[in-house]
Amino acid sequence: MSKKKYTIQANPFIVPTTDGKIIKEHFGNTTDGNKDISIAHMKAPAGWSEPFQTPEFDEFTFIISGKKQFIIDGETIVLEAGQSIKIERNTRVQYSNPFTEVCEYIAICTPAFSIDLVNREA
């Protein structure tokens, strides 16, 4: 019998948060030990924001619904449902949802997201 050449993720790791954001990592460091890529389904509540950070990974974001604000090297960008963005590693960025509805999105990081690589500012 041959080894399966696929993995279905039906039980993603739910990352504990204190800011109301829902993070379900489907593949990555915490779910399957993959250090090359992480894929997470996120829901950022209205009014949510994170500190500025300078991650040591590329981050791709695809907006499913709502809007998300990015401040990238001082430039403010707002993405809406159906839009996506790639932010290159070692770029200073702040993620937020200053809007009135939940923002649902997919985030993909290469290499995989790690708290040790995100470099959040205090």
N, C-alpha and C positions, 0 to 999 in steps of 0.2 A: 504494500500500500504506500502510495507516495504522499509526501508532506503537502498539505494545502498551501497554495501559493497566493492566498489572500487572507485578510483579517477583517472581520466585521466588528465594528465597535458599537455595541449596544448599551454599554455602561461606562460612559466617560467619567473621568475624575472631576469632581466638583471642587474647585479651588476655594478654600475658605477666604472670605473677604469681610471687611468691616464697613464698606462704603455703599452697600446695596447692589453692587455689580454682581451679576451672575456669570461665572466663568466655568465652562464645561470643556475640559481638555480631552479631545478624542484620541490624539496621538501626540507623543512628546515625552519629555523627561519623566513626568509623574505617572503616566499611564503604561507605557511600554518600554521605557528606558531609552527611547530614541533621542539622541543628542543632535541629530542632523536637521530635524524639522519638527515643529509643533503645529498642530491644527486645533483651534479652539472656537467654540460657539459662545458668543458673548451677548449679554444684555446689560446695557448701561442705563440706569434710571435717569429721568429728567433731573437736571441740576448736578449731575456727577462730574467730577474732574479728578485727575491725578497730578502729582507734582511733575515738573519738567524732568526729563530723563535723557540720557545719551546711550542708547542700547548698543551692544556689541553684536547685533544681529540685524539682518534685513527683516522688515515687517511689512507684510501685505495685508490690507484690510479690504473686505468686500461688504458693503452695506446692504443688508436685507430689508430693513425698514427703519424709518426715522431718519435722523441726521446726526452726524458726528463732526465735532470741530477739532482741527489739528492746528497747532501753532508750531511751524517748522522753521527753525532759524529766523524767527521773528515775523514770518509771513503767516497770516491766518487763512486757513482753507476750510471750507465746509463741504462735506460730501453728503449726498442724499442716496436713497434707495436705488440700487442698480449700478452705482458707481464704485470704483475701487482705486486704490493707491498703493504704491510701493514706496516705502521710506528706507533709504539706504542706512546701513549700520554706521555708527559713530556720528549720527545726526541728532542734534538737540531738538527734542519734540515734547509737546504737551498734548495729551488727549483729554477731551472733555465732551460733555453733552449739556450745554447751557440752555437747551430747548425744553419744550413742555411735554414731549412724548418720549417713551423709551426708544433707545437706538439698539436694534438687533443687528449683529454683524458676525462675520467670520474673520479670525486673525490667523495668519500663517507666518511663522518665524523660522528663518534659516540663518545660523543653526537654531536649534530649539530654544524656546524661551527658558530662561533660568534667572532666578532672582539675583544670582551672582553676576549676570551679564547685563542687567537692565540699567544700572547706574542711576537710580532715582536721586534727585536732589532733596536735601532736607527741608 
